[in-house]
Amino acid sequence: MLKPPPPELKALAMFVRSHPDFLVWMDAEYHRELEKLPSALVNTAVMQGRCQVWGELVRLFRESPEIAAKL
């Protein structure tokens, strides 16, 4: 995933700082998708893709305050 431009990244960092419960929910949803992955018999590639997208989004949200601080 391409990182968003600096203004959007700063806005995302401010959102994460002011709503930390959203990051908790994102992380829980990511782990729920990961737990379902081993039992996926149909459309395994779709499930893997969903896990990858969730993982990248969670990482972006989690790291956005540190990245924005360096800008």
Backbone hydrogen bonds in HBPLUS format (Angstrom, degrees):
<---DONOR---> <-ACCEPTOR-->    atom                        ^
c    i                          cat <-CA-CA->   ^        H-A-AA   ^      H-
h    n   atom  resd res      DA  || num        DHA   H-A  angle D-A-AA Bond
n    s   type  num  typ     dist DA aas  dist angle  dist       angle   num
A0009-LEU N   A0005-PRO O   2.94 MM   4  6.09 158.0  1.99 157.7 163.9     1
A0010-LYS N   A0006-PRO O   2.90 MM   4  6.04 157.8  1.95 154.7 159.0     2
A0011-ALA N   A0007-PRO O   3.07 MM   4  6.31 154.3  2.14 141.5 148.6     3
A0012-LEU N   A0008-GLU O   2.89 MM   4  6.11 155.2  1.95 146.5 153.4     4
A0013-ALA N   A0009-LEU O   2.91 MM   4  6.13 155.1  1.97 145.4 152.2     5
A0014-MET N   A0010-LYS O   2.96 MM   4  6.23 155.9  2.02 147.1 153.2     6
A0015-PHE N   A0011-ALA O   2.97 MM   4  6.21 152.8  2.04 145.1 152.8     7
A0016-VAL N   A0012-LEU O   2.94 MM   4  6.22 161.5  1.97 152.9 157.1     8
A0017-ARG N   A0013-ALA O   2.96 MM   4  6.16 158.9  2.01 148.6 154.4     9
A0018-SER N   A0014-MET O   3.01 MM   4  6.14 153.2  2.08 144.8 151.6    10
A0019-HIS N   A0015-PHE O   2.85 MM   4  5.91 132.2  2.08 145.3 158.3    11
A0022-PHE N   A0019-HIS O   3.08 MM   3  5.70 149.6  2.18 115.5 123.0    12
A0023-LEU N   A0020-PRO O   3.15 MM   3  5.35 122.9  2.49 100.1 112.9    13
A0024-VAL N   A0020-PRO O   3.26 MM   4  6.67 150.5  2.35 144.5 152.7    14
A0025-TRP N   A0021-ASP O   3.04 MM   4  6.32 155.0  2.10 144.4 150.4    15
A0026-MET N   A0022-PHE O   2.88 MM   4  6.18 160.9  1.92 151.0 156.4    16
A0027-ASP N   A0023-LEU O   2.95 MM   4  6.09 163.4  1.97 148.2 152.3    17
A0028-ALA N   A0024-VAL O   2.99 MM   4  6.20 154.4  2.06 144.8 152.0    18
A0029-GLU N   A0025-TRP O   2.92 MM   4  6.19 159.1  1.97 154.3 159.5    19
A0030-TYR N   A0026-MET O   2.95 MM   4  6.18 155.2  2.02 148.9 156.0    20
A0031-HIS N   A0027-ASP O   3.01 MM   4  6.27 160.8  2.05 149.0 153.4    21
A0032-ARG N   A0028-ALA O   2.91 MM   4  6.13 144.5  2.04 142.6 153.1    22
A0033-GLU N   A0029-GLU O   2.99 MM   4  6.26 155.9  2.05 147.8 153.1    23
A0034-LEU N   A0030-TYR O   3.01 MM   4  6.31 154.6  2.07 146.1 153.6    24
A0035-GLU N   A0031-HIS O   2.93 MM   4  6.13 149.6  2.03 142.7 150.1    25
A0036-LYS N   A0032-ARG O   3.19 MM   4  6.45 142.1  2.34 141.1 150.4    26
A0037-LEU N   A0033-GLU O   3.18 MM   4  6.34 130.9  2.43 141.3 153.7    27
A0037-LEU N   A0034-LEU O   3.28 MM   3  5.19 137.2  2.48  93.6 105.0    28
A0039-SER N   A0036-LYS O   3.20 MM   3  5.73 137.2  2.39 112.8 123.7    29
A0040-ALA N   A0037-LEU O   3.08 MM   3  5.29 167.8  2.09 116.5 119.1    30
A0046-VAL N   A0043-ASN O   3.12 MM   3  5.28 123.5  2.46  98.9 112.6    31
A0047-MET N   A0043-ASN O   3.18 MM   4  6.58 158.9  2.23 151.8 156.9    32
A0048-GLN N   A0044-THR O   2.90 MM   4  6.17 157.3  1.95 152.3 158.9    33
A0049-GLY N   A0045-ALA O   2.91 MM   4  6.08 154.1  1.98 142.9 150.1    34
A0050-ARG N   A0046-VAL O   2.91 MM   4  6.19 153.5  1.98 148.1 155.4    35
A0051-CYS N   A0047-MET O   3.00 MM   4  6.25 159.2  2.04 147.9 153.2    36
A0052-GLN N   A0048-GLN O   2.94 MM   4  6.19 153.8  2.01 146.1 153.6    37
A0053-VAL N   A0049-GLY O   2.94 MM   4  6.18 161.9  1.97 151.7 155.9    38
A0054-TRP N   A0050-ARG O   2.90 MM   4  6.10 170.3  1.91 155.1 158.0    39
A0055-GLY N   A0051-CYS O   2.89 MM   4  6.00 160.1  1.93 145.8 151.9    40
A0056-GLU N   A0052-GLN O   2.96 MM   4  6.20 157.9  2.00 149.3 154.7    41
A0057-LEU N   A0053-VAL O   2.93 MM   4  6.14 160.1  1.97 154.1 159.7    42
A0058-VAL N   A0054-TRP O   2.88 MM   4  6.07 166.7  1.90 155.6 159.2    43
A0059-ARG N   A0055-GLY O   2.98 MM   4  6.10 161.2  2.01 145.1 150.8    44
A0060-LEU N   A0056-GLU O   2.92 MM   4  6.07 158.0  1.97 144.7 150.9    45
A0061-PHE N   A0057-LEU O   2.88 MM   4  6.11 167.3  1.89 156.1 159.1    46
A0062-ARG N   A0058-VAL O   2.83 MM   4  5.96 163.3  1.86 151.8 157.0    47
A0063-GLU N   A0059-ARG O   2.88 MM   4  5.94 159.5  1.92 149.5 154.8    48
A0064-SER N   A0060-LEU O   2.93 MM   4  5.71 126.3  2.23 142.1 153.5    49
A0067-ILE N   A0063-GLU O   3.02 MM   4  6.20 166.2  2.04 162.1 166.6    50
A0068-ALA N   A0064-SER O   2.85 MM   4  5.85 166.3  1.87 153.4 157.5    51
A0069-ALA N   A0065-PRO O   3.03 MM   4  6.11 144.1  2.16 137.9 147.1    52
A0070-LYS N   A0067-ILE O   3.12 MM   3  5.33 135.0  2.34 100.5 112.4    53
A0071-LEU N   A0068-ALA O   3.21 MM   3  5.22 145.3  2.33  97.4 107.4    54
